[in-house]
Amino acid sequence: MRALINTCIIIDALQSRIPFKDNAQEIFLLAANRQFEGFITAKASADIYYVTFKYLHSDRETRKVLSGLYMLFDLLDTAGIDCRKAISSGMSDFEDAVMAETALRCGMDCIVTRNIKDYGKPPVGIYQPAEFLNIFFQKDSS
């Protein structure tokens, strides 16, 4: 399974945000064990840097965090065509529309996010972390 992991899930795991950390950290563990192909977007990488730097107050430590993420998750580039398609996608949130178009163009099976309401009817599957884990473990046991 190829899953694009939204920024909120990454931050939930990194900052141990309660009540979201358990599912997010389980997703990290599955990615670390290469049980699915996990991805983040290059744009999300910049957002993760910003939020993590505000939390750690250290450029060096924040870059270490990103280096670790890059070992767990591959990076997807957002292309101009993704932005152009997002404008007419009908999704209410432009940033999420760009992510959905990037996911579609890059052949993702799904996006994992806590913010499913803004996606409407996206071109790929949208799962909350618990749903993703349930689907993953059901598929794995069959």
Secondary structure, 3 states (H helix, E strand, C coil): CEEEECHHHHHHHHCCCCCCHHHHHHHHHHHHCCCCEEEEEHHHHHHHHHHHHHHHCCHHHHHHHHHHHHHHCEEECCCHHHHHHHHCCCCCCHHHHHHHHHHHHCCCCEEECCCHHHHCCCCCEEECHHHHHHHHHHHHHC
